[in-house]
Amino acid sequence: MKDRELPMFPLGMVVFPHQVVGLCVFEARYHRMLRDVQEDQRFGTCLIERGSEVGGSDERTSIGTLMHIVASQPLADGQTLLMVEGLECFTVQRWLDDSPYPRAQVSERCCDATVIEPALLRSTESAVNALRALQSELFADQCLQVNCAMDTDPWVRSWQLCSLTPMSTLDQFKVLSLGDPNERLRLIAEICCERYGDYQRMLANDRSSDLFD
């Protein structure tokens, strides 16, 4: 992706490259955006730091993700459901006028020449799987899939681990902001270790409560 002007759909969540998410479009300005991107089916998203997704007047981060519309479904009430997939990261150089919808001048931000350390990738994947397994014990109603199908490409696989890791929105943005994939993997492993301890304590408390019920 070369430097370009990009339609933007800021969100209250982080979307990683190679992550598929569902969105609901109901504002007129974003319906206009969908009409304008019909040819390439692409737009950008970034995290809203402060403010609301609805109506504008929000403060936005300067790191975002290029999105591709995989599928769309108009609804009878005028809303549109989207399935979108993250493609790659970018840096917002400057925000343009929000009329008729948010737009930004963005530049490419990648480290394709960086070789992902195989041992680090394997150990981080083990940490993510262990954390999700423990999480499934605590939140069985969420029906978490512990062993998800992973891509054989190390670059794609590293991003998949980011989207699979249970973490706060702030941590997600920290991960997204790192340009080096090995640094991302190390941070993911660190987050998994911290969260694993939290989940162990929560599980121990739940079991203690059961003994006295």
Buried (B, 14 or more C-beta within 10 A) or exposed (E): BEEBEBBBBBBEEBBBBBBEBEBEBEBEBBBEBBEEBEEEBBBBBBBBBEBEBEEBEBEBBBBBBBBBBEEBEEEEEEEBEBBBBBBBBBBBEEBEEEEEBBBBBBEBBBBEEEEBBEEBBEBBBEBBBBBBBBBBEBEEEEEBEBEEEEEEEBBEBBBBBBBBBBBEEEBBBBBBBBBEBBBBBBBBBEBBEEBBEEBEEBBEEEEEEEEEE
